[in-house]
Amino acid sequence: MFKPIPVAIGLRYLRAKRRNGFISFISLASILGIALGVAALITTLAVMSGFQREIRDRMLQMAAHATVSGYGEPLTDWPDAVAKALVDKRVAGAAPYVEKEALISGLRNQPALVRGVVPADEARVSVLADKMVQGKLTDLRPGAFNIVLGKELALWLGVGVGDSVVVTTSDIRSTPVGALPQLKRFTVSGIFEAGYNEFDKGLAVVHMGDLQRVLRMGEGVTGVRLRLHDMDRAWEVARDLAVSLGTYQVSDWTSENANMFRALKMEKTIMAILLSLIIAMGAFNLVSSQVMLVTDKQADIAILRTLGLTPRAVMQVFMVQGTLIGVIGTVLGVVGGITLTLNLEHILKAIEAVLSVQLLPEDVYYITGLPTELQASDVTTIALVALAMAFVATIYPAWRAARTAPAEALRYE
């Protein structure tokens, strides 16, 4: 099959046995360095993406995809808002809620967010009922003044099911003896565990009617929580609902947790940059091996020049060879990285079995496994970066080969 002369010579140099074995060793080190860097980068980014997905999923099990609330005042026409939301085909569920920051007192004190919900409606927007480890969410009955606490919050307060806690809000009520903070005693009827510290230690749930009575809100609520079929369209759906209702405040899960997701994205980016240095080391080895190869092939280059090969074609010969080394290393790295990522959970279990240790103990970490999410965009980007580094690494050695003077190279041959 016909091949361009530079490609044919470059492939011949790649297949032929070299007189200098040290050059072959450096070329092999270049291939392994690029492959190791690509595999490590693919696996690390897959693990970080898996942790990000796990955190997001656990958070969105308890949090709403979007909320529509009033501007600093209770939302009184919430039944109409819920009805309009459920008509929208993009909305999977809607439920009213009341929220208030408060100080909860047991054996110790702990500030937390107290959320008033209707147990029958809560299943539409969260999986709180499925996360109950003690008691039932349906125990929250109007007028009973029961409360459900997160597991970490209950441990910190030193209370269990059947104990009483005092909820103190920042609202002030006037009495004959002066202004006093508004407080109410609740009975702990259940404990939930969401597997996400922000909820397990910072959330308490009561019946919406009880919290409305404590806050003296009448029939008003803080807002309406929405769960969507596609959570990435949260802002769009919440905005459309707010426009149809009038002037309301809109927020979604991305804006409410923007700092956390920015931090996760920054960590992933920094880790990618750091691990790219491993690929860069392989590329530097490729530079040194190509420079040594050019020095070793001075006589061959001179003969090719005398036979009519142009300096540009000489440059292409060595760029073909160097690029092929980068391609081989990248392909090996991609295959190795994908294989390692897909079997990482089994490898972790094997290490734990051999060393008789638990690398992710359940009493320390919420996530006891090693979640991974292999994204095609990450793999493609890593492969392109590795190929680009390998291509750039071949430019200087190939340019140096093109500048070889035939007479000088053949003087002592």
Phi, psi and omega per residue, in radians:
M1 nan 2.400 -3.097
F2 -1.187 2.356 3.065
K3 -2.299 2.535 2.994
P4 -1.037 2.545 -3.063
I5 -0.983 -0.808 3.129
P6 -1.047 -0.668 3.137
V7 -1.184 -0.754 -3.123
A8 -1.093 -0.778 -3.136
I9 -1.187 -0.700 3.120
G10 -1.076 -0.739 3.103
L11 -1.173 -0.622 3.114
R12 -1.127 -0.721 3.096
Y13 -1.116 -0.598 -3.108
L14 -1.245 -0.597 -3.096
R15 -1.507 -0.510 -3.020
A16 -1.244 2.640 3.076
K17 -1.385 2.257 -3.094
R18 -1.586 2.608 3.109
R19 -1.212 -0.568 -3.130
N20 -1.672 1.803 -3.123
G21 -1.167 -0.403 -3.125
F22 -1.155 -0.602 3.104
I23 -1.124 -0.735 3.114
S24 -1.097 -0.660 3.121
F25 -1.120 -0.747 3.129
I26 -1.158 -0.659 3.093
S27 -1.104 -0.747 3.094
L28 -1.103 -0.694 3.101
A29 -1.106 -0.626 3.098
S30 -1.119 -0.790 3.131
I31 -1.078 -0.818 -3.132
L32 -1.155 -0.647 3.124
G33 -1.121 -0.792 3.100
I34 -1.122 -0.762 -3.139
A35 -1.102 -0.755 3.136
L36 -1.115 -0.750 3.132
G37 -1.119 -0.760 3.130
V38 -1.111 -0.799 -3.124
A39 -1.112 -0.770 -3.140
A40 -1.118 -0.700 -3.124
L41 -1.182 -0.740 3.120
I42 -1.089 -0.812 -3.107
T43 -1.147 -0.771 -3.113
T44 -1.121 -0.802 3.140
L45 -1.157 -0.576 3.093
A46 -1.160 -0.706 3.106
V47 -1.164 -0.750 3.137
M48 -1.146 -0.672 3.075
S49 -1.152 -0.624 3.101
G50 -1.152 -0.750 3.092
F51 -1.126 -0.704 3.111
Q52 -1.090 -0.731 3.100
R53 -1.137 -0.720 -3.129
E54 -1.114 -0.783 3.116
I55 -1.102 -0.759 -3.137
R56 -1.105 -0.765 -3.119
D57 -1.146 -0.734 3.137
R58 -1.167 -0.629 3.119
M59 -1.185 -0.760 -3.073
L60 -1.346 -0.176 3.003
Q61 -1.174 -0.522 -3.090
M62 -1.869 -0.482 -3.103
A63 -1.681 2.717 3.118
A64 -1.389 2.635 3.056
H65 -1.192 -0.589 3.128
A66 -2.719 2.725 3.096
T67 -2.352 2.564 3.036
V68 -2.162 2.116 -3.070
S69 -2.409 2.959 3.116
G70 -1.472 2.863 3.116
Y71 -1.469 1.585 3.055
G72 1.212 0.214 3.138
E73 -2.538 2.717 -3.110
P74 -1.074 2.634 3.086
L75 -1.620 1.921 -3.021
T76 -1.591 -0.486 -3.115
D77 -1.715 0.682 -3.092
W78 -1.124 -0.534 3.081
P79 -1.039 -0.651 3.110
D80 -1.177 -0.681 3.125
A81 -1.108 -0.747 3.130
V82 -1.124 -0.745 -3.128
A83 -1.110 -0.756 3.125
K84 -1.179 -0.611 3.129
A85 -1.152 -0.734 -3.099
L86 -1.221 -0.382 3.082
V87 -1.225 -0.557 -3.132
D88 -1.172 2.205 -3.106
K89 -1.206 -0.289 3.124
R90 -1.410 -0.216 -3.085
V91 -1.702 2.219 3.105
A92 -1.550 -0.477 -3.131
G93 -2.952 2.717 3.126
A94 -2.552 2.505 -3.119
A95 -2.686 2.479 3.082
P96 -1.335 2.800 3.107
Y97 -2.696 2.771 3.025
V98 -2.239 2.293 -3.123
E99 -2.255 2.526 3.113
K100 -2.744 2.309 3.036
E101 -1.321 2.383 -3.054
A102 -2.615 2.915 3.039
L103 -1.820 2.105 -3.131
I104 -1.786 2.249 -3.049
S105 -2.048 2.181 2.977
G106 -2.212 -2.165 2.957
L107 -1.220 -0.460 3.027
R108 -2.300 2.979 -3.141
N109 -1.856 2.548 3.117
Q110 -2.680 2.166 3.043
P111 -1.244 2.491 -3.116
A112 -2.730 2.911 3.069
L113 -1.632 2.120 3.111
V114 -1.711 2.153 -3.093
R115 -2.031 2.209 3.067
G116 -1.665 2.188 -3.089
V117 -2.323 2.870 2.961
V118 -1.755 1.940 -3.035
P119 -0.889 -0.672 -3.112
A120 -1.183 -0.517 -3.128
D121 -1.592 -0.340 -3.036
E122 -1.120 -0.530 3.141
A123 -1.107 -0.323 3.134
R124 -1.282 -0.461 -3.002
V125 -2.107 -0.177 3.138
S126 -2.686 2.992 3.120
V127 -1.915 0.547 -3.106
L128 -0.993 -0.706 -3.126
A129 -1.085 -0.563 -3.138
D130 -1.379 -0.288 -3.108
K131 -1.637 0.078 3.141
M132 -1.244 2.210 3.081
V133 -1.795 -0.352 3.034
Q134 -2.471 2.409 -3.141
G135 1.292 -3.059 3.138
K136 -2.283 2.615 3.119
L137 -1.147 -0.517 -3.135
T138 -1.206 -0.145 3.064
D139 -1.236 -0.211 3.076
L140 -1.393 1.639 -3.135
R141 -1.895 2.525 -3.138
P142 -1.078 2.307 3.124
G143 1.563 -0.242 -3.134
A144 -1.455 -0.343 -3.130
F145 0.910 0.885 3.007
N146 -1.609 2.791 -3.113
I147 -2.475 2.498 3.086
V148 -1.970 2.233 -3.066
L149 -1.956 2.658 2.963
G150 -1.186 2.677 -3.047
K151 -1.057 -0.821 -3.134
E152 -1.158 -0.633 3.114
L153 -1.147 -0.740 3.124
A154 -1.130 -0.699 3.109
L155 -1.114 -0.714 -3.129
W156 -1.182 -0.701 3.132
L157 -1.290 -0.319 -3.121
G158 1.275 0.644 -3.113
V159 -2.205 2.827 3.078
G160 -2.396 -3.035 -3.138
V161 -1.094 2.276 -3.115
G162 1.744 -0.332 3.105
D163 -1.395 2.892 -3.130
S164 -1.922 2.535 3.027
V165 -2.277 2.699 3.126
V166 -1.901 2.197 3.127
V167 -1.808 2.075 -3.121
T168 -1.996 2.137 3.128
T169 -1.739 2.974 -3.124
S170 -1.451 -0.102 3.127
D171 -1.230 2.504 -3.118
I172 -1.927 2.356 3.055
R173 -2.066 2.510 -3.100
S174 -1.506 2.341 3.104
T175 -2.322 2.910 3.109
P176 -1.020 -0.428 -3.130
V177 -1.675 0.105 3.114
G178 2.098 -3.003 -3.135
A179 -1.386 2.284 -3.135
L180 -2.239 2.560 3.072
P181 -1.176 2.654 -3.116
Q182 -1.512 2.141 -3.105
L183 -2.441 2.773 -3.123
K184 -2.676 2.473 3.112
R185 -1.598 2.259 3.105
F186 -2.062 2.688 3.084
T187 -1.816 2.258 3.140
V188 -1.241 2.039 -3.118
S189 -1.912 -0.147 -3.118
G190 -2.971 2.859 3.126
I191 -2.379 2.356 3.118
F192 -2.082 2.775 3.077
E193 -2.360 1.893 -3.106
A194 -1.560 -0.285 -3.074
G195 1.356 0.328 3.128
Y196 -2.425 2.073 -2.932
N197 -1.045 -0.592 -3.113
E198 -1.049 -0.583 3.113
F199 -1.590 -0.707 -3.077
D200 -1.143 -0.486 -3.137
K201 -1.981 -0.158 -3.038
G202 -2.177 0.238 -3.089
L203 -2.338 2.350 2.998
A204 -2.245 2.467 -3.043
V205 -2.114 2.305 3.077
V206 -2.274 3.036 3.062
H207 -1.265 2.458 -3.070
M208 -1.034 -0.688 -3.141
G209 -1.115 -0.657 3.123
D210 -1.146 -0.750 -3.137
L211 -1.211 -0.587 3.072
Q212 -1.106 -0.670 3.113
R213 -1.186 -0.717 -3.139
V214 -1.133 -0.730 -3.100
L215 -1.518 -0.092 3.134
R216 0.983 0.882 -3.119
M217 -1.685 -0.075 -3.063
G218 1.206 -2.247 3.134
E219 -1.704 0.060 -3.114
G220 -1.345 2.748 3.106
V221 -2.277 2.907 3.088
T222 -1.201 -0.698 -3.135
G223 3.091 -2.892 -3.136
V224 -2.145 2.252 3.101
R225 -1.666 2.441 -3.077
L226 -2.114 2.437 2.956
R227 -2.052 2.288 -3.008
L228 -1.964 2.785 3.036
H229 -1.237 -0.603 3.097
D230 -2.164 1.822 -3.042
M231 -1.190 -0.344 3.123
D232 -1.245 -0.199 3.107
R233 -1.828 0.416 -3.047
A234 -1.060 -0.832 -3.087
W235 -1.113 -0.735 -3.120
E236 -1.084 -0.793 -3.109
V237 -1.179 -0.796 -3.128
A238 -1.099 -0.666 3.126
R239 -1.149 -0.752 3.132
D240 -1.089 -0.692 3.122
L241 -1.161 -0.730 3.134
A242 -1.114 -0.667 3.121
V243 -1.148 -0.678 -3.139
S244 -1.228 -0.469 -3.136
L245 -1.550 -0.531 -3.051
G246 2.363 -2.577 -3.117
T247 -1.580 1.863 3.138
Y248 -2.395 2.828 3.105
Q249 -1.561 2.354 -3.072
V250 -2.121 2.409 3.015
S251 -2.547 2.706 3.102
D252 -2.287 3.070 -3.024
W253 -1.174 -0.481 3.138
T254 -1.264 -0.677 3.138
S255 -1.322 -0.597 -3.133
E256 -1.245 -0.428 -3.125
N257 -2.151 0.583 -3.046
A258 -1.092 -0.732 -3.085
N259 -1.093 -0.717 -3.119
M260 -1.137 -0.772 -3.102
F261 -1.250 -0.550 3.041
R262 -1.144 -0.718 3.117
A263 -1.102 -0.756 3.115
L264 -1.111 -0.706 3.131
K265 -1.169 -0.688 3.120
M266 -1.139 -0.727 3.106
E267 -1.058 -0.743 3.138
K268 -1.126 -0.711 -3.136
T269 -1.154 -0.797 -3.135
I270 -1.101 -0.734 3.121
M271 -1.095 -0.675 3.108
A272 -1.117 -0.709 3.129
I273 -1.138 -0.762 -3.120
L274 -1.121 -0.784 -3.124
L275 -1.255 -0.355 3.066
S276 -1.153 -0.363 3.096
L277 -1.121 -0.508 3.080
I278 -1.127 -0.734 3.085
I279 -1.123 -0.677 3.123
A280 -1.100 -0.635 3.093
M281 -1.093 -0.740 3.068
G282 -1.080 -0.653 3.116
A283 -1.171 -0.668 3.089
F284 -1.124 -0.685 3.052
N285 -1.087 -0.618 3.110
L286 -1.130 -0.663 3.098
V287 -1.060 -0.856 -3.097
S288 -1.125 -0.708 -3.141
S289 -1.153 -0.659 3.141
Q290 -1.237 -0.641 3.091
V291 -1.109 -0.748 3.113
M292 -1.155 -0.621 3.107
L293 -1.150 -0.736 3.119
V294 -1.073 -0.732 3.107
T295 -1.104 -0.684 -3.121
D296 -1.230 -0.467 -3.054
K297 -1.816 0.395 -3.118
Q298 -0.983 -0.780 -3.118
A299 -1.143 -0.713 3.119
D300 -1.091 -0.717 3.136
I301 -1.097 -0.734 -3.135
A302 -1.115 -0.719 3.130
I303 -1.133 -0.743 3.107
L304 -1.073 -0.661 3.121
R305 -1.159 -0.705 3.135
T306 -1.193 -0.425 3.094
L307 -1.437 -0.035 3.045
G308 1.915 0.068 3.123
L309 -1.272 2.230 -3.082
T310 -1.326 2.763 3.073
P311 -0.978 -0.624 3.117
R312 -1.125 -0.699 3.128
A313 -1.186 -0.644 3.078
V314 -1.087 -0.742 3.111
M315 -1.073 -0.690 -3.141
Q316 -1.162 -0.585 3.121
V317 -0.993 -0.888 -3.067
F318 -1.361 -0.445 3.050
M319 -1.223 -0.616 3.086
V320 -1.095 -0.809 -3.106
Q321 -1.133 -0.823 -3.134
G322 -1.121 -0.671 3.129
T323 -1.164 -0.665 3.113
L324 -1.117 -0.653 3.062
I325 -1.074 -0.741 3.096
G326 -1.131 -0.674 3.126
V327 -1.141 -0.768 3.126
I328 -1.067 -0.812 3.114
G329 -1.078 -0.710 -3.137
T330 -1.158 -0.770 3.139
V331 -1.099 -0.786 3.102
L332 -1.067 -0.708 3.134
G333 -1.156 -0.728 3.132
V334 -1.128 -0.808 3.125
V335 -1.099 -0.787 3.129
G336 -1.143 -0.706 3.140
G337 -1.141 -0.759 3.120
I338 -1.136 -0.751 3.126
T339 -1.098 -0.758 3.130
L340 -1.123 -0.716 -3.122
T341 -1.133 -0.763 -3.106
L342 -1.184 -0.414 -3.101
N343 -1.956 0.252 -3.047
L344 -1.129 -0.666 -3.140
E345 -1.117 -0.727 3.118
H346 -1.180 -0.656 3.114
I347 -1.137 -0.711 3.113
L348 -1.079 -0.763 3.125
K349 -1.150 -0.642 3.115
A350 -1.144 -0.718 3.104
I351 -1.116 -0.734 3.108
E352 -1.100 -0.666 -3.134
A353 -1.225 -0.699 -3.111
V354 -1.233 -0.754 -3.084
L355 -1.565 -0.093 -3.138
S356 0.981 0.743 3.095
V357 -2.278 2.830 3.074
Q358 -2.011 1.875 -3.041
L359 -1.235 -0.530 3.119
L360 -2.206 1.355 -3.084
P361 -1.138 2.507 -3.075
E362 -1.183 -0.500 -3.106
D363 -1.419 -0.028 3.134
V364 -2.007 -0.794 -3.049
Y365 -1.898 2.453 3.038
Y366 -1.206 -0.617 -3.125
I367 -1.757 1.892 -3.045
T368 -1.581 -0.314 3.075
G369 -1.663 -2.939 3.107
L370 -2.155 1.519 -3.072
P371 -1.204 2.464 3.098
T372 -2.333 2.591 3.067
E373 -2.448 1.809 -3.095
L374 -1.460 1.943 -3.110
Q375 -1.777 2.252 -3.113
A376 -1.060 -0.597 -3.141
S377 -1.125 -0.693 3.123
D378 -1.151 -0.790 -3.132
V379 -1.079 -0.765 -3.142
T380 -1.109 -0.762 -3.142
T381 -1.098 -0.772 -3.138
I382 -1.095 -0.772 3.140
A383 -1.094 -0.732 3.133
L384 -1.158 -0.684 3.108
V385 -1.114 -0.756 3.125
A386 -1.103 -0.755 3.123
L387 -1.129 -0.675 3.127
A388 -1.143 -0.737 3.099
M389 -1.085 -0.745 3.138
A390 -1.130 -0.692 3.131
F391 -1.145 -0.776 3.134
V392 -1.113 -0.628 -3.120
A393 -1.146 -0.376 -3.109
T394 -1.544 -0.184 -3.005
I395 -1.168 -0.867 -3.086
Y396 -1.133 -0.844 3.106
P397 -1.037 -0.690 3.137
A398 -1.171 -0.680 3.107
W399 -1.130 -0.677 3.118
R400 -1.154 -0.661 3.098
A401 -1.135 -0.658 -3.122
A402 -1.161 -0.395 -3.116
R403 -1.552 0.039 -3.129
T404 -1.111 2.257 3.093
A405 -1.546 2.124 -3.093
P406 -1.000 -0.751 -3.091
A407 -1.105 -0.739 -3.131
E408 -1.171 -0.693 -3.086
A409 -1.212 -0.570 -3.075
L410 -1.634 0.023 -3.043
R411 -1.042 -0.743 -3.058
Y412 -1.830 0.190 3.123
E413 -1.536 nan nan
